Amino acid sequence: MREVITKSPDETKAFAADLAKELKPGAVLALHGELGSGKTCFVQGLAEALGVKAIVNSPPTRSSMNTVAGYSSTMLTFTG
């Protein structure tokens, strides 16, 4: 497990973009955090770095699964 603390939305997105360079096809990430802790900012930065063209918004707070297709990858986001 890896714990990272960032101090701004931009720093969170930049970290996610850097992490995207390390991911191998089929990688699975689990994000856990309180409401407002930056999970959506992280996913936005990751999606942009992976070439996802769709807008990534915060999902409603309930169990759900969203599929976002990008140029070279598919991102599944689960909320529960």
BAKOLTOR-870172 format. One record per atom (N, C-alpha, C): residue number from 1; atom name; residue in three letters; x, y, z. Coordinates in nm, 3 decimals. Example, Ala and Ser with C-alpha at 12.3 -4.5 7.8 and 13.67 -1.06 7.14 Angstrom:
% BAKOLTOR-870172
   seq   atom   type         X         Y         Z
     1      N    Ala     1.319    -0.569     0.780
     1     CA    Ala     1.230    -0.450     0.780
     1      C    Ala     1.320    -0.330     0.780
     2      N    Ser     1.285    -0.225     0.708
     2     CA    Ser     1.367    -0.106     0.714
     2      C    Ser     1.290     0.003     0.787
END
This chain:
% BAKOLTOR-870172
   seq   atom   type         X         Y         Z
     1      N    Met     0.085    -0.117     0.000
     1     CA    Met     0.000     0.000     0.000
     1      C    Met     0.089     0.123     0.000
     2      N    Arg     0.041     0.227    -0.066
     2     CA    Arg     0.119     0.350    -0.078
     2      C    Arg     0.033     0.465    -0.028
     3      N    Glu     0.085     0.544     0.063
     3     CA    Glu     0.014     0.661     0.114
     3      C    Glu     0.086     0.786     0.066
     4      N    Val     0.009     0.876     0.006
     4     CA    Val     0.065     1.001    -0.045
     4      C    Val    -0.020     1.116     0.008
     5      N    Ile     0.044     1.220     0.053
     5     CA    Ile    -0.028     1.339     0.099
     5      C    Ile     0.009     1.454     0.007
     6      N    Thr    -0.092     1.515    -0.054
     6     CA    Thr    -0.071     1.632    -0.140
     6      C    Thr    -0.138     1.751    -0.074
     7      N    Lys    -0.101     1.871    -0.119
     7     CA    Lys    -0.149     1.992    -0.053
     7      C    Lys    -0.244     2.076    -0.138
     8      N    Ser    -0.272     2.033    -0.262
     8     CA    Ser    -0.362     2.110    -0.348
     8      C    Ser    -0.418     2.017    -0.457
     9      N    Pro    -0.530     2.056    -0.517
     9     CA    Pro    -0.584     1.978    -0.628
     9      C    Pro    -0.483     1.962    -0.743
    10      N    Asp    -0.411     2.068    -0.776
    10     CA    Asp    -0.313     2.059    -0.884
    10      C    Asp    -0.201     1.961    -0.850
    11      N    Glu    -0.156     1.962    -0.725
    11     CA    Glu    -0.051     1.869    -0.683
    11      C    Glu    -0.103     1.724    -0.688
    12      N    Thr    -0.230     1.705    -0.651
    12     CA    Thr    -0.290     1.572    -0.656
    12      C    Thr    -0.298     1.522    -0.800
    13      N    Lys    -0.343     1.608    -0.891
    13     CA    Lys    -0.352     1.570    -1.033
    13      C    Lys    -0.213     1.541    -1.091
    14      N    Ala    -0.114     1.619    -1.051
    14     CA    Ala     0.022     1.598    -1.101
    14      C    Ala     0.078     1.464    -1.051
    15      N    Phe     0.051     1.433    -0.925
    15     CA    Phe     0.096     1.303    -0.872
    15      C    Phe     0.030     1.189    -0.950
    16      N    Ala    -0.099     1.201    -0.976
    16     CA    Ala    -0.171     1.097    -1.050
    16      C    Ala    -0.114     1.081    -1.190
    17      N    Ala    -0.081     1.192    -1.255
    17     CA    Ala    -0.022     1.187    -1.389
    17      C    Ala     0.113     1.117    -1.386
    18      N    Asp     0.193     1.144    -1.284
    18     CA    Asp     0.322     1.076    -1.270
    18      C    Asp     0.302     0.926    -1.246
    19      N    Leu     0.204     0.892    -1.164
    19     CA    Leu     0.176     0.752    -1.135
    19      C    Leu     0.129     0.679    -1.261
    20      N    Ala     0.053     0.748    -1.345
    20     CA    Ala     0.002     0.686    -1.468
    20      C    Ala     0.116     0.633    -1.554
    21      N    Lys     0.230     0.699    -1.550
    21     CA    Lys     0.347     0.655    -1.630
    21      C    Lys     0.401     0.520    -1.581
    22      N    Glu     0.375     0.487    -1.455
    22     CA    Glu     0.425     0.363    -1.396
    22      C    Glu     0.328     0.246    -1.412
    23      N    Leu     0.203     0.274    -1.447
    23     CA    Leu     0.101     0.169    -1.452
    23      C    Leu     0.118     0.079    -1.574
    24      N    Lys     0.095    -0.048    -1.551
    24     CA    Lys     0.098    -0.145    -1.660
    24      C    Lys    -0.046    -0.173    -1.703
    25      N    Pro    -0.067    -0.218    -1.827
    25     CA    Pro    -0.203    -0.250    -1.871
    25      C    Pro    -0.271    -0.347    -1.774
    26      N    Gly    -0.395    -0.318    -1.742
    26     CA    Gly    -0.471    -0.402    -1.650
    26      C    Gly    -0.452    -0.367    -1.504
    27      N    Ala    -0.374    -0.263    -1.475
    27     CA    Ala    -0.350    -0.224    -1.336
    27      C    Ala    -0.481    -0.187    -1.268
    28      N    Val    -0.488    -0.216    -1.140
    28     CA    Val    -0.606    -0.183    -1.060
    28      C    Val    -0.561    -0.097    -0.943
    29      N    Leu    -0.628     0.015    -0.926
    29     CA    Leu    -0.600     0.104    -0.813
    29      C    Leu    -0.724     0.112    -0.725
    30      N    Ala    -0.706     0.114    -0.595
    30     CA    Ala    -0.816     0.133    -0.501
    30      C    Ala    -0.792     0.263    -0.427
    31      N    Leu    -0.889     0.353    -0.433
    31     CA    Leu    -0.879     0.481    -0.363
    31      C    Leu    -0.976     0.480    -0.247
    32      N    His    -0.928     0.527    -0.135
    32     CA    His    -1.011     0.533    -0.015
    32      C    His    -0.986     0.666     0.053
    33      N    Gly    -1.093     0.732     0.092
    33     CA    Gly    -1.075     0.858     0.162
    33      C    Gly    -1.207     0.923     0.195
    34      N    Glu    -1.201     1.016     0.285
    34     CA    Glu    -1.319     1.089     0.327
    34      C    Glu    -1.373     1.175     0.213
    35      N    Leu    -1.494     1.219     0.227
    35     CA    Leu    -1.555     1.312     0.133
    35      C    Leu    -1.467     1.437     0.124
    36      N    Gly    -1.432     1.476     0.002
    36     CA    Gly    -1.350     1.596    -0.016
    36      C    Gly    -1.201     1.573     0.000
    37      N    Ser    -1.157     1.447     0.005
    37     CA    Ser    -1.015     1.420     0.030
    37      C    Ser    -0.930     1.423    -0.097
    38      N    Gly    -0.993     1.433    -0.215
    38     CA    Gly    -0.916     1.447    -0.338
    38      C    Gly    -0.921     1.328    -0.432
    39      N    Lys    -1.009     1.231    -0.405
    39     CA    Lys    -1.017     1.113    -0.491
    39      C    Lys    -1.055     1.151    -0.634
    40      N    Thr    -1.151     1.240    -0.650
    40     CA    Thr    -1.194     1.281    -0.784
    40      C    Thr    -1.082     1.357    -0.855
    41      N    Cys    -1.012     1.444    -0.786
    41     CA    Cys    -0.897     1.516    -0.847
    41      C    Cys    -0.793     1.416    -0.893
    42      N    Phe    -0.768     1.314    -0.813
    42     CA    Phe    -0.672     1.212    -0.849
    42      C    Phe    -0.715     1.141    -0.977
    43      N    Val    -0.841     1.098    -0.983
    43     CA    Val    -0.891     1.027    -1.100
    43      C    Val    -0.890     1.117    -1.223
    44      N    Gln    -0.919     1.246    -1.205
    44     CA    Gln    -0.913     1.339    -1.318
    44      C    Gln    -0.771     1.349    -1.373
    45      N    Gly    -0.672     1.360    -1.286
    45     CA    Gly    -0.533     1.367    -1.329
    45      C    Gly    -0.488     1.238    -1.395
    46      N    Leu    -0.530     1.126    -1.340
    46     CA    Leu    -0.496     0.996    -1.396
    46      C    Leu    -0.559     0.979    -1.533
    47      N    Ala    -0.687     1.012    -1.544
    47     CA    Ala    -0.759     0.998    -1.671
    47      C    Ala    -0.695     1.083    -1.780
    48      N    Glu    -0.664     1.207    -1.747
    48     CA    Glu    -0.601     1.295    -1.846
    48      C    Glu    -0.468     1.239    -1.894
    49      N    Ala    -0.388     1.189    -1.800
    49     CA    Ala    -0.257     1.134    -1.835
    49      C    Ala    -0.270     1.007    -1.920
    50      N    Leu    -0.379     0.934    -1.903
    50     CA    Leu    -0.401     0.811    -1.980
    50      C    Leu    -0.470     0.837    -2.113
    51      N    Gly    -0.501     0.963    -2.141
    51     CA    Gly    -0.561     0.996    -2.269
    51      C    Gly    -0.711     0.986    -2.274
    52      N    Val    -0.776     0.979    -2.157
    52     CA    Val    -0.921     0.973    -2.153
    52      C    Val    -0.975     1.110    -2.190
    53      N    Lys    -1.064     1.114    -2.287
    53     CA    Lys    -1.119     1.241    -2.336
    53      C    Lys    -1.248     1.281    -2.266
    54      N    Ala    -1.317     1.185    -2.203
    54     CA    Ala    -1.443     1.214    -2.136
    54      C    Ala    -1.419     1.298    -2.011
    55      N    Ile    -1.519     1.372    -1.972
    55     CA    Ile    -1.513     1.451    -1.849
    55      C    Ile    -1.532     1.357    -1.731
    56      N    Val    -1.444     1.367    -1.634
    56     CA    Val    -1.453     1.285    -1.514
    56      C    Val    -1.506     1.372    -1.401
    57      N    Asn    -1.626     1.340    -1.356
    57     CA    Asn    -1.688     1.414    -1.246
    57      C    Asn    -1.699     1.324    -1.124
    58      N    Ser    -1.729     1.385    -1.012
    58     CA    Ser    -1.751     1.310    -0.890
    58      C    Ser    -1.882     1.233    -0.902
    59      N    Pro    -1.877     1.100    -0.883
    59     CA    Pro    -2.001     1.023    -0.892
    59      C    Pro    -2.088     1.046    -0.769
    60      N    Pro    -2.217     1.015    -0.780
    60     CA    Pro    -2.303     1.028    -0.662
    60      C    Pro    -2.258     0.932    -0.553
    61      N    Thr    -2.289     0.964    -0.430
    61     CA    Thr    -2.248     0.881    -0.318
    61      C    Thr    -2.346     0.765    -0.303
    62      N    Arg    -2.318     0.660    -0.372
    62     CA    Arg    -2.393     0.534    -0.366
    62      C    Arg    -2.311     0.431    -0.441
    63      N    Ser    -2.349     0.307    -0.431
    63     CA    Ser    -2.275     0.204    -0.503
    63      C    Ser    -2.303     0.218    -0.652
    64      N    Ser    -2.198     0.232    -0.730
    64     CA    Ser    -2.214     0.246    -0.874
    64      C    Ser    -2.085     0.208    -0.944
    65      N    Met    -2.094     0.192    -1.074
    65     CA    Met    -1.976     0.168    -1.156
    65      C    Met    -1.989     0.253    -1.280
    66      N    Asn    -1.885     0.327    -1.314
    66     CA    Asn    -1.881     0.409    -1.434
    66      C    Asn    -1.769     0.358    -1.523
    67      N    Thr    -1.794     0.353    -1.652
    67     CA    Thr    -1.691     0.315    -1.748
    67      C    Thr    -1.657     0.437    -1.832
    68      N    Val    -1.530     0.471    -1.839
    68     CA    Val    -1.485     0.585    -1.917
    68      C    Val    -1.382     0.533    -2.016
    69      N    Ala    -1.413     0.542    -2.144
    69     CA    Ala    -1.322     0.489    -2.245
    69      C    Ala    -1.231     0.600    -2.296
    70      N    Gly    -1.104     0.573    -2.300
    70     CA    Gly    -1.007     0.668    -2.353
    70      C    Gly    -0.946     0.614    -2.480
    71      N    Tyr    -0.856     0.687    -2.535
    71     CA    Tyr    -0.791     0.649    -2.661
    71      C    Tyr    -0.720     0.515    -2.648
    72      N    Ser    -0.647     0.497    -2.539
    72     CA    Ser    -0.568     0.375    -2.526
    72      C    Ser    -0.602     0.295    -2.400
    73      N    Ser    -0.708     0.334    -2.332
    73     CA    Ser    -0.739     0.263    -2.208
    73      C    Ser    -0.886     0.277    -2.173
    74      N    Thr    -0.931     0.190    -2.087
    74     CA    Thr    -1.066     0.200    -2.031
    74      C    Thr    -1.050     0.212    -1.881
    75      N    Met    -1.121     0.307    -1.823
    75     CA    Met    -1.113     0.330    -1.680
    75      C    Met    -1.248     0.297    -1.619
    76      N    Leu    -1.249     0.211    -1.520
    76     CA    Leu    -1.370     0.180    -1.447
    76      C    Leu    -1.359     0.245    -1.310
    77      N    Thr    -1.461     0.319    -1.271
    77     CA    Thr    -1.460     0.378    -1.138
    77      C    Thr    -1.579     0.323    -1.061
    78      N    Phe    -1.552     0.282    -0.939
    78     CA    Phe    -1.656     0.227    -0.851
    78      C    Phe    -1.671     0.319    -0.732
    79      N    Thr    -1.793     0.338    -0.690
    79     CA    Thr    -1.820     0.417    -0.571
    79      C    Thr    -1.910     0.335    -0.480
    80      N    Gly    -1.880     0.335    -0.355
    80     CA    Gly    -1.966     0.258    -0.266
    80      C    Gly    -1.959     0.306    -0.126
END
